[in-house]
Amino acid sequence: MPEVEYGGETFTVDEDGFIDSYDNWSDNWVNHVKEVEGIEELTDEHRLVVKILQEYYEKNGIAPMVRVLAKVTGFKLKHIYELFPSGPGKGACKMAGLPKPTGCV
């Protein structure tokens, strides 16, 4: 598996750039994904989406469906895509340290 280095940490990633293990998630990972995804500034809204994804994953072992994410955050789907231009499945789940979603996120 490929590796990326950011902020003095080395992360093992899959072919799509998702971190190899949720346990390896850190602030450096968040900042790496922020740069890769072209997000200029992390806002409280970004952090809320990441927090909700992580809480759902910790409880259920999978990422929530996008409609659930929108409902829990209170954000319209369009706004989630504005926050994470590559989408909730690719950008947001990647930033949260979740595995690559297999279904519709």
Residue frames relative to the residue before (quaternion, step in Angstrom):
aa qw qx qy qz dx dy dz
M 1.0000 0.0000 0.0000 0.0000 0.00 0.00 0.00
P 0.5111 -0.6532 0.4616 0.3148 3.57 -1.04 0.74
E 0.2453 -0.7475 0.5967 0.1584 3.53 -1.30 0.33
V 0.1271 -0.7442 0.6470 0.1063 3.53 -1.27 0.53
E 0.2214 -0.7610 0.5952 0.1324 3.54 -1.12 0.67
Y 0.1222 0.7751 -0.6109 0.1054 3.53 -0.96 0.90
G 0.8615 0.0476 -0.0507 0.5030 3.55 -0.92 0.93
G 0.7006 -0.4682 0.2668 0.4677 3.56 1.08 0.67
E 0.6464 0.4681 -0.3292 0.5046 3.60 1.26 0.06
T 0.2442 -0.7383 0.6090 0.1560 3.53 -1.18 0.64
F 0.1164 -0.7950 0.5951 0.0170 3.53 -0.86 1.07
T 0.3072 -0.7053 0.6080 0.1963 3.54 -1.02 0.86
V 0.0548 -0.8135 0.5785 -0.0212 3.56 -0.83 1.03
D 0.4891 -0.6245 0.5070 0.3372 3.55 -1.28 0.32
E 0.7522 -0.4069 0.2706 0.4421 3.57 -1.31 -0.03
D 0.7031 0.4292 -0.2661 0.5006 3.61 1.22 -0.37
G 0.5944 -0.6213 0.3415 0.3795 3.57 1.29 0.18
F 0.4642 0.6528 -0.4649 0.3771 3.59 1.23 0.34
I 0.5417 -0.6339 0.4499 0.3198 3.57 -1.00 0.86
D 0.5626 -0.6598 0.3937 0.3052 3.58 -1.03 0.80
S 0.8139 0.0484 -0.0040 0.5789 3.59 1.10 -0.56
Y 0.5394 -0.6251 0.4682 0.3147 3.55 -0.98 0.89
D 0.6173 0.5716 -0.3343 0.4248 3.59 1.11 -0.70
N 0.6755 0.4909 -0.2926 0.4660 3.61 1.19 -0.39
W 0.4009 0.7276 -0.4621 0.3103 3.59 1.31 0.07
S 0.1100 0.7790 -0.6108 0.0895 3.58 -1.07 0.77
D 0.6901 -0.4418 0.3582 0.4474 3.57 -1.31 0.07
N 0.6157 0.5380 -0.3539 0.4541 3.59 1.04 -0.68
W 0.6176 0.5334 -0.3448 0.4639 3.59 1.05 -0.72
V 0.6329 0.5364 -0.3223 0.4560 3.57 0.95 -0.92
N 0.6932 0.4739 -0.2813 0.4646 3.59 0.86 -0.93
H 0.6010 0.5427 -0.3516 0.4696 3.59 1.09 -0.64
V 0.6875 0.4704 -0.2853 0.4740 3.59 0.82 -1.01
K 0.5860 0.5754 -0.3613 0.4416 3.59 1.03 -0.74
E 0.6895 0.4645 -0.2792 0.4805 3.59 0.88 -0.91
V 0.6638 0.5102 -0.3075 0.4522 3.59 0.87 -0.95
E 0.7191 0.4418 -0.2407 0.4792 3.58 0.99 -0.84
G 0.4592 -0.7111 0.4344 0.3079 3.61 1.24 -0.12
I 0.3843 0.6988 -0.5038 0.3320 3.57 1.13 0.64
E 0.3903 -0.7661 0.4630 0.2152 3.57 -0.55 1.17
E 0.8128 -0.0065 0.0563 0.5798 3.57 0.84 -0.97
L 0.3561 -0.7110 0.5629 0.2255 3.55 -0.95 0.89
T 0.1650 -0.7966 0.5782 0.0616 3.54 -0.74 1.09
D 0.6800 -0.4394 0.3717 0.4543 3.55 -1.31 0.02
E 0.6130 0.5500 -0.3509 0.4457 3.60 1.11 -0.61
H 0.6135 0.5224 -0.3423 0.4833 3.61 1.02 -0.75
R 0.6816 0.5028 -0.2842 0.4493 3.55 0.86 -1.02
L 0.6256 0.5350 -0.3360 0.4577 3.59 1.05 -0.73
V 0.6448 0.5094 -0.3209 0.4710 3.59 0.91 -0.88
V 0.6568 0.5049 -0.3099 0.4664 3.60 0.90 -0.93
K 0.6593 0.5177 -0.3077 0.4501 3.59 0.89 -0.93
I 0.6766 0.4871 -0.2936 0.4676 3.59 0.90 -0.91
L 0.6254 0.5244 -0.3374 0.4691 3.59 1.00 -0.77
Q 0.6797 0.4909 -0.2958 0.4577 3.58 0.89 -0.91
E 0.6514 0.5113 -0.3217 0.4592 3.58 0.92 -0.85
Y 0.6523 0.5039 -0.3116 0.4729 3.58 0.95 -0.87
Y 0.6581 0.5145 -0.3053 0.4571 3.58 0.94 -0.90
E 0.6543 0.5165 -0.3139 0.4545 3.58 0.94 -0.88
K 0.6997 0.4666 -0.2622 0.4733 3.57 1.05 -0.77
N 0.8283 0.2761 -0.0862 0.4799 3.59 0.90 -0.98
G 0.4400 -0.7262 0.4363 0.2978 3.59 1.23 -0.28
I 0.7294 0.2725 -0.2086 0.5918 3.58 1.31 0.19
A 0.5493 -0.5700 0.4809 0.3771 3.55 -1.30 0.21
P 0.5127 -0.6436 0.4594 0.3346 3.59 -1.08 0.61
M 0.5651 -0.5380 0.4812 0.3995 3.54 -1.26 0.34
V 0.6430 -0.5688 0.3476 0.3771 3.57 -1.07 0.67
R 0.6334 0.5302 -0.3409 0.4489 3.60 1.00 -0.68
V 0.6238 0.5132 -0.3321 0.4870 3.58 1.09 -0.69
L 0.6378 0.5289 -0.3214 0.4585 3.58 0.95 -0.87
A 0.6591 0.5028 -0.3028 0.4701 3.57 0.94 -0.88
K 0.6613 0.5121 -0.3075 0.4536 3.57 0.93 -0.88
V 0.7027 0.4713 -0.2797 0.4537 3.59 0.82 -0.97
T 0.6977 0.4474 -0.2802 0.4841 3.62 0.97 -0.77
G 0.3768 -0.7119 0.5014 0.3159 3.55 1.10 -0.69
F 0.5445 0.6078 -0.3943 0.4226 3.59 1.32 0.15
K 0.4719 -0.6234 0.5349 0.3200 3.54 -1.12 0.66
L 0.6376 -0.5445 0.3821 0.3885 3.57 -1.15 0.64
K 0.6192 0.5563 -0.3385 0.4387 3.57 0.98 -0.84
H 0.6676 0.4994 -0.3049 0.4605 3.59 0.97 -0.83
I 0.6118 0.5347 -0.3564 0.4613 3.60 1.03 -0.69
Y 0.6581 0.4873 -0.3013 0.4886 3.59 1.04 -0.76
E 0.6054 0.5246 -0.3611 0.4775 3.61 1.13 -0.49
L 0.6577 0.5015 -0.3017 0.4742 3.58 1.04 -0.78
F 0.7868 0.1373 -0.0278 0.6011 3.55 0.98 -0.96
P 0.2759 -0.8282 0.4629 0.1542 3.60 0.17 1.29
S 0.6960 0.4350 -0.3002 0.4861 3.62 1.03 -0.56
G 0.6469 -0.5634 0.2868 0.4264 3.56 1.32 0.18
P 0.6503 -0.5336 0.3745 0.3901 3.53 -1.27 0.33
G 0.6615 0.5186 -0.3148 0.4409 3.59 1.03 -0.69
K 0.7507 0.3724 -0.2204 0.4992 3.53 0.85 -0.90
G 0.7837 0.3736 -0.2034 0.4526 3.58 0.54 -1.13
A 0.7317 0.4372 -0.2558 0.4560 3.57 0.69 -1.07
C 0.6734 0.4747 -0.3087 0.4753 3.61 0.86 -0.87
K 0.6200 0.5318 -0.3444 0.4628 3.57 1.02 -0.74
M 0.6747 0.4928 -0.2987 0.4612 3.59 0.87 -0.93
A 0.6776 0.4939 -0.2864 0.4636 3.60 1.04 -0.75
G 0.5003 -0.6809 0.4097 0.3439 3.59 1.25 -0.17
L 0.4365 0.7001 -0.4512 0.3403 3.55 1.29 0.31
P 0.5730 -0.5544 0.4512 0.4009 3.58 -1.21 0.36
K 0.6369 -0.5100 0.4017 0.4157 3.55 -1.24 0.40
P 0.4364 -0.7095 0.4840 0.2683 3.59 -0.71 1.05
T 0.3629 -0.7431 0.5241 0.2036 3.54 -1.03 0.80
G 0.7658 0.3062 -0.1745 0.5380 3.57 1.16 -0.53
C 0.7492 -0.3546 0.3024 0.4707 3.48 -1.21 -0.58
V 0.0598 -0.8033 0.5925 -0.0044 3.55 -0.65 1.14
